Amino acid sequence: MKKIITLLLCIILTLLSTSPVRAEDLDLGAQHAIAIDGTTGKILYEKNSDEKKEVGGISNLLTTYLVYEAIQQGKISLNDDVDISDKAYQLTAVEGISNVPMEARKYKVKDLLTALLVSNANSAAIALAEKVAGNEEQFVLLMKAKLKDWGITDATIVNASGLNQSIIDGDEDEENKKKDTENKLSAYDVAVIAKHLLEDYPEVTKITSLSHAEFAGIQLESSNYMLENMPNYRAGVDGLKTGNSDKGGISFVASTNQNGIRMITVVIGVEAIDGDPYARFVATANLMNYVSQNFIASLIVSKGEAYNNSKSTVLDGKKTSATAVAKDDFIVIERQGSQAEAKITFKSSQASFSAPIKKGTSLGTLTYTDPEPIGRGYIEGKAPSMEMVSGENIQKSFFLKVWWNQFVRYVNEKL
């Protein structure tokens, strides 16, 4: 009897411990936070996500994006040499900031990216900025322009590294350090940057997933403790970046694949009692647990399949309509156990299409309207949608029938 009671108690405790936590009951120990699905852009959790805060090295994600963009545009390559300017080199001697020795004064772009993303090397950020734009000041203009392209117009960007500008300038005046001379982004802004980086340049995770790397014969250790072989290891985590600021506190933006969700989490201003080095990772793990327990990836329509009666009108063809099928699997993120019904609609891109039509021709868009949006719903306000294409070839009809159809349309429309 005692064994049965003990077993029942264990089952009850297990159920209680695994029951989903409500958003309002989630205590992250962070002043600002957001979680999104990196594929659809759906916001899954947010807390004070619009307030701008000093994020330190997290702003290097934007620097990284612009480096990859320059590579894509053919302006630079991963194997290009980068000369280390006096400005970048002198920073390596400053105590209390993340850096690596740069005595050789010349390194490859790919090596500087590794130093930047694995060990938060601030000199690497400056060197890469100078390589891309000629000087850091011009690079800052590129950073601001890119944010504007993404709808972010109220961020503060002063340099490529995220350091307080007084440190870069060598100004020891405490009053200057207190001035507004740091990059300031909101948790929402950071999520936007991370989403674009992972979406446009997914190869970045080949670096951000490294717990250890080598730079000029030096062993680097990642500051991301959630990677494999690190103290707070969590399966699936492949990045992205830590940040530290005397003003904004400690922060972390992470990325992982769990339950079909390409999860991006941001925590800023994490409370680290007695300087706890693991606090930001514990907060992130709690946020990831919340998302995993409350949301699930749902398949709306499979690649090559139609959704309900998704058709487009065809003129002068052997068929009067073309079945519109999904160009790819259409997956959205929904709250587990929700009874709310989403609105899913197909809209043809044209009133009609003239035959012949080839299989794979774009016909329109299938759009998902979220029944339970959180906050603004989706990053950059873009609701999930899927391009729908013709699932078959439709040949032109017999020429006499085509002539007759055109005559009838002319009479109906013009006379």
C-alpha angles and dihedrals in degrees: 000000000000090000091053092050091048091050092050091050091051091051092049092048091048092052091048093049094050098042112118117267116230117238092241091054096049110112109193099165088231127118093215131023145158137177124196141171104250093209102051097020091232114161109233100176137359139179121181086332097160101057114104115236137171105267103179114199094005087083086067087081087073090047089051092050092055092048091053090045091053089050091050090050091052095244093121137001135218090250096051117119117242120205113220108230123216088254092058095038096051089056091064089071094056112106123223098034131093112264146130130224113268103186094142089063091210128074140158121264090241092054093049090050089054092050090047098048100035103040103015092243105189095195088057090057092053093045092051092047090053091048093052101041107017093248138019094252092060090045091056088057088054090050092053092046092052092050089050089053087057093049097259109129104150102059122117113232119175104154146002098253106049093236122137102270091231089067092054092046091048092238110154093185107124091209091060090049089058093056124099094272103128135086109265123196134160124237087252091053091051091050090053092051093046092048093052092045094051093041098047100031109024089163087080089083089068084073103030091053092060114106089189134018141167127247119181092332093314122118112232124200121206120242088216103097093185093075125099115287090020129113097256098036116172122181114246098025111129103166165256138178145305125214136197130191133164087221103037099032127219120333142175137193114197137184129201143153113236132156091351091305120123091213125200117185130185127192120179129183096017116190107239108188111214089355094299104193091204099051097099092049093048089051090049092048090052090051092048090049090052092052093045092051096046108035137052137186111247127196112227097180134349125238110278094018129113123234111231106302099343103164139144125213116254124204124208094002135127084248126044094217140030121221110236113219131185115271088213139355107300107218127175133180117245136177112262114251094009117152094195113119119227122219111237118183137176118215121188113226090223135031087239142351126224119231139275097066123179123219108263096032110146110252106169148300136291109212129196118210109202113231093200110036118179114221108319088354103227137028109266089002095276113148117210114270139164130212111240120209138186111279094205146023114264116198127211115263126246109297095242091054090047089052092049092048091051091049092051091049091050092052092047096046104033107029 
